[in-house]
């Protein structure tokens, strides 16, 4: 009897034309490190009395379909997750192409994601997936991955794939070695680590349905937050925090072959941090920053991906 192994797991993704309806084709094979995307339906204990000490049969509750997917930051496949987070990009160029994703879209595209375990076989199609949050961390070493949190409408399980033969992408992965951070166009030094979290803060439309699924997931006020941990060497960031002025932070990755990913936060506000001296080692400060809409640019952030993919 075959046993499922993560090493043989597969994932395919396609954008939907109609929310909750998987497309008949157009799927793309996606690289991923792990996934917790799934559907669950809890049981409600019976509250009825008069039938003795042994409980009556439980009742099924509503279906919840959601979960996190850990994916690599790469030059091609990551564009699908950026489109899910911000909407369709503005694409320019003739190869390589420049895809610019902007925050502030009123509507977000939905996806169908199929995860497959061919040895069982089990192919689970999650339709109506909308991206709720995406987060990643910049540091000196280690594997560079992002975590995408999804809200789905439901799960359909079968023994054969519904994604056909998904298109394959070339994996050109960014690494922490390729990363840089600038503040107002100038390199920001002494940064130990940085965290970036963009959230669409989805509102689940939990209406009464016979199948127990949601009717949709609508984006509300977005949030862009994070933290920067720096070696304390000057008062530039502390002075900005005290004055309450915003700055522009740019988190960028550039491959030697020319592909790049740049995430620009146009108006970052810093809190006044506590500067602690905890011992003889170097002094570090952590700034838990928040972003807001920049009045000049007209949006909160811009994600720019340069690669060989013509369109998303």
C-alpha positions as CSV (number, residue, x, y, z in Angstrom):
1,X,0.0,0.0,0.0
2,X,1.4,3.4,-1.0
3,X,1.9,6.0,1.7
4,X,1.9,9.7,1.0
5,X,5.2,11.6,1.1
6,X,5.7,15.3,1.0
7,X,8.6,14.8,-1.4
8,X,6.2,13.7,-4.1
9,X,3.5,16.4,-3.4
10,X,2.5,18.7,-6.2
11,X,0.8,22.1,-6.4
12,X,-0.8,23.8,-9.3
13,X,-2.5,27.2,-9.4
14,X,-4.8,29.2,-11.8
15,X,-6.7,32.4,-11.5
16,X,-10.5,32.1,-11.7
17,X,-12.9,33.9,-14.0
18,X,-15.8,33.3,-11.6
19,X,-15.3,33.2,-7.9
20,X,-15.4,29.6,-6.6
21,X,-15.3,28.0,-10.0
22,X,-12.1,26.3,-11.0
23,X,-11.0,27.0,-14.6
24,X,-10.8,24.1,-17.0
25,X,-7.2,24.9,-17.9
26,X,-4.4,27.4,-17.6
27,X,-2.8,25.9,-14.4
28,X,0.8,26.5,-13.5
29,X,3.0,24.3,-11.5
30,X,4.1,26.1,-8.3
31,X,7.2,25.6,-6.2
32,X,6.4,25.4,-2.5
33,X,8.1,24.4,0.8
34,X,5.0,23.4,2.8
35,X,1.3,23.9,2.9
36,X,-1.4,23.9,5.6
37,X,-4.2,24.7,3.1
38,X,-7.1,22.5,3.9
39,X,-10.8,22.3,4.8
40,X,-12.2,21.3,8.1
41,X,-15.7,20.7,9.5
42,X,-15.9,20.4,13.3
43,X,-18.5,18.4,15.2
44,X,-20.9,19.9,17.7
45,X,-21.7,17.9,20.8
46,X,-25.4,17.2,21.4
47,X,-26.9,19.2,24.3
48,X,-30.1,17.2,24.5
49,X,-31.1,15.5,27.8
50,X,-33.3,12.6,28.6
51,X,-31.4,9.8,26.7
52,X,-29.2,8.6,29.5
53,X,-25.6,9.3,30.3
54,X,-24.3,8.3,26.8
55,X,-24.3,11.3,24.4
56,X,-26.3,11.4,21.2
57,X,-24.7,11.7,17.8
58,X,-22.8,15.0,17.1
59,X,-24.0,17.5,14.5
60,X,-21.8,18.8,11.7
61,X,-20.8,22.5,11.9
62,X,-19.9,24.9,9.0
63,X,-17.0,24.2,6.7
64,X,-13.8,26.3,7.1
65,X,-11.2,26.3,4.3
66,X,-8.0,28.2,4.7
67,X,-4.3,27.8,5.6
68,X,-0.8,29.0,4.9
69,X,1.5,28.2,2.0
70,X,5.2,28.6,2.3
71,X,6.8,29.5,-1.0
72,X,10.2,30.7,-2.2
73,X,10.9,34.2,-3.3
74,X,11.8,33.7,-6.9
75,X,11.9,35.7,-10.1
76,X,8.9,34.0,-11.8
77,X,6.5,32.1,-9.7
78,X,6.4,34.8,-7.0
79,X,4.5,37.0,-9.4
80,X,1.4,34.9,-9.1
81,X,1.4,35.5,-5.3
82,X,1.9,39.2,-5.9
83,X,-1.0,39.3,-8.3
84,X,-3.1,37.5,-5.6
85,X,-2.1,40.1,-3.0
86,X,-2.4,43.3,-5.1
87,X,-4.3,42.5,-8.3
88,X,-3.1,42.4,-11.9
89,X,0.1,44.3,-12.5
90,X,1.0,47.0,-15.1
91,X,3.5,45.3,-17.4
92,X,6.0,47.1,-19.6
93,X,9.0,46.2,-21.7
94,X,9.7,43.7,-24.4
95,X,11.7,41.1,-22.6
96,X,12.7,41.2,-19.9
97,X,9.3,42.5,-18.7
98,X,8.7,44.8,-15.7
99,X,5.6,44.0,-13.7
100,X,4.4,46.7,-11.3
101,X,1.9,45.7,-8.6
102,X,0.3,48.5,-6.6
103,X,-1.6,48.5,-3.4
104,X,-5.1,49.9,-3.0
105,X,-7.1,47.8,-5.4
106,X,-10.8,47.5,-4.5
107,X,-11.1,44.0,-5.8
108,X,-8.7,41.0,-5.6
109,X,-8.6,38.0,-8.0
110,X,-9.5,34.6,-6.7
111,X,-7.5,31.4,-7.4
112,X,-8.0,27.7,-7.6
113,X,-5.2,25.7,-6.1
114,X,-4.8,22.0,-6.4
115,X,-2.5,20.0,-4.1
116,X,-1.8,16.4,-5.2
117,X,-0.4,13.3,-3.5
118,X,-0.2,10.9,-6.4
119,X,0.8,7.8,-4.5
120,X,-2.6,7.6,-2.6
121,X,-3.9,9.1,-4.9
122,X,-5.5,12.3,-3.5
123,X,-6.0,15.5,-5.4
124,X,-7.6,18.3,-3.5
125,X,-8.9,21.3,-5.4
126,X,-9.3,24.5,-3.3
127,X,-11.5,27.0,-5.1
128,X,-12.3,30.6,-4.3
129,X,-8.8,31.2,-2.7
130,X,-8.2,34.8,-1.8
131,X,-4.9,36.0,-0.4
132,X,-5.3,37.4,3.1
133,X,-1.7,38.0,4.1
134,X,1.8,37.6,2.8
135,X,4.9,38.0,5.0
136,X,8.7,37.4,4.7
137,X,11.9,38.1,6.5
138,X,15.2,39.6,5.5
139,X,18.3,38.4,7.3
140,X,22.0,37.6,6.7
141,X,21.7,33.9,5.9
142,X,19.3,31.0,5.5
143,X,16.6,30.1,3.0
144,X,14.5,33.0,1.7
145,X,10.8,32.1,1.8
146,X,7.4,33.9,2.1
147,X,4.3,32.7,3.8
148,X,1.0,33.3,2.0
149,X,-2.2,33.0,4.1
150,X,-5.2,32.1,2.1
151,X,-9.0,32.0,2.6
152,X,-10.8,29.5,0.4
153,X,-14.4,28.8,-0.3
154,X,-14.2,25.1,-0.2
155,X,-12.4,21.8,-1.0
156,X,-13.1,19.1,-3.6
157,X,-11.2,15.9,-3.4
158,X,-10.7,13.4,-6.2
159,X,-8.5,10.6,-7.3
160,X,-7.3,12.2,-10.5
161,X,-6.0,15.7,-11.2
162,X,-8.3,18.4,-12.4
163,X,-5.3,20.7,-13.4
164,X,-4.4,18.8,-16.5
165,X,-0.7,19.2,-17.4
166,X,0.3,22.5,-15.6
167,X,2.8,24.8,-17.3
168,X,6.2,24.8,-15.8
169,X,8.3,27.8,-14.8
170,X,12.0,28.2,-14.5
171,X,13.0,28.4,-10.9
172,X,15.3,31.4,-10.4
173,X,15.4,31.8,-6.6
174,X,16.4,34.9,-4.7
175,X,18.6,34.5,-1.7
176,X,19.3,36.7,1.4
177,X,22.7,37.4,-0.2
178,X,20.9,39.2,-3.0
179,X,19.0,41.5,-0.6
180,X,19.5,45.2,0.2
181,X,17.6,47.9,2.1
182,X,17.5,51.6,1.3
183,X,16.0,54.5,3.2
184,X,15.0,57.5,1.0
185,X,17.2,56.2,-1.7
186,X,20.3,55.7,0.5
187,X,21.6,52.4,1.7
188,X,20.5,51.7,5.3
189,X,23.4,50.2,7.2
190,X,23.7,48.1,10.4
191,X,20.4,46.2,9.7
192,X,20.4,42.8,11.5
193,X,17.0,41.7,10.2
194,X,13.8,43.0,8.8
195,X,10.2,41.6,8.7
196,X,7.6,42.7,6.2
197,X,3.9,41.8,6.4
198,X,1.2,42.9,4.0
199,X,-2.4,42.1,5.0
200,X,-5.6,42.5,3.0
201,X,-7.7,41.9,6.2
202,X,-10.3,39.8,4.4
203,X,-13.9,39.9,5.5
204,X,-15.5,36.5,5.2
205,X,-19.1,36.6,3.8
206,X,-20.6,33.9,6.0
207,X,-24.1,33.6,4.7
208,X,-26.6,30.7,5.2
209,X,-25.9,28.0,2.6
210,X,-26.8,24.4,2.2
211,X,-23.2,23.4,1.6
212,X,-21.8,25.4,4.6
213,X,-19.4,27.4,2.5
214,X,-18.8,31.1,2.5
215,X,-20.1,33.4,-0.2
216,X,-16.8,35.2,-0.6
217,X,-13.9,37.1,1.1
218,X,-13.8,40.8,0.6
219,X,-10.8,43.0,1.3
220,X,-11.1,45.7,3.9
221,X,-8.6,48.3,5.0
222,X,-5.1,47.0,4.2
223,X,-2.2,47.0,6.6
224,X,1.5,47.0,5.9
225,X,3.7,46.5,9.0
226,X,7.0,45.1,10.0
227,X,10.1,45.5,12.1
228,X,13.7,46.5,11.6
229,X,16.4,45.4,14.0
230,X,19.5,47.5,13.7
231,X,22.8,47.8,15.5
232,X,22.6,51.2,17.3
233,X,25.3,53.4,15.6
234,X,23.5,56.7,15.1
235,X,20.3,58.6,15.9
236,X,18.9,58.9,12.3
237,X,16.0,56.5,12.9
238,X,15.4,57.6,16.5
239,X,15.2,61.2,15.4
240,X,12.7,60.3,12.7
241,X,10.6,58.4,15.2
242,X,10.6,61.4,17.6
243,X,9.7,63.9,14.9
244,X,7.0,61.7,13.5
245,X,8.1,62.1,9.9
246,X,7.7,59.3,7.4
247,X,10.4,57.8,5.2
248,X,10.5,55.6,2.1
249,X,11.9,52.1,2.6
250,X,12.9,49.9,-0.3
251,X,13.6,46.2,0.1
252,X,15.2,44.8,-3.0
253,X,16.7,41.5,-4.4
254,X,18.7,41.4,-7.6
255,X,20.1,38.3,-9.3
256,X,23.3,38.3,-11.3
257,X,21.3,37.3,-14.4
258,X,19.3,40.6,-14.1
259,X,16.0,39.5,-12.6
260,X,14.9,41.6,-9.6
261,X,12.2,42.1,-7.0
262,X,11.8,45.5,-5.4
263,X,9.3,46.2,-2.7
264,X,8.9,49.9,-2.0
265,X,7.0,51.2,1.0
266,X,6.4,54.9,0.3
267,X,5.5,56.2,3.8
268,X,6.9,54.4,6.8
269,X,6.3,55.7,10.3
270,X,8.6,54.6,13.1
271,X,7.8,54.3,16.8
272,X,10.2,55.6,19.4
273,X,12.0,52.4,20.6
274,X,13.4,51.5,23.9
275,X,17.2,51.5,23.7
276,X,18.4,48.8,26.1
277,X,22.0,47.9,27.2
278,X,21.8,44.2,28.1
279,X,25.5,43.4,28.5
280,X,28.9,44.0,27.0
281,X,27.9,43.1,23.5
282,X,26.7,45.5,20.9
283,X,23.5,47.5,21.5
284,X,20.6,46.8,19.1
285,X,17.3,48.6,18.6
286,X,14.1,47.3,17.1
287,X,11.6,49.5,15.2
288,X,8.1,48.1,14.7
289,X,7.1,50.2,11.8
290,X,3.8,50.9,10.2
291,X,3.0,52.1,6.6
292,X,0.3,54.5,5.4
293,X,-0.9,55.9,2.1
294,X,1.6,58.4,0.7
295,X,-0.2,61.6,-0.4
296,X,2.2,62.3,-3.3
297,X,2.4,58.8,-4.8
298,X,-1.2,58.0,-4.0
299,X,-0.7,54.6,-2.6
300,X,1.0,52.7,0.3
301,X,3.4,50.4,-1.5
302,X,4.6,49.2,-4.9
303,X,6.1,45.8,-5.8
304,X,8.1,45.6,-9.0
305,X,9.2,42.3,-10.5
306,X,11.5,42.1,-13.5
307,X,11.7,38.7,-15.2
308,X,11.2,36.8,-18.5
309,X,7.4,36.2,-17.9
310,X,5.4,38.2,-20.5
311,X,2.1,38.3,-18.6
312,X,0.5,37.3,-15.3
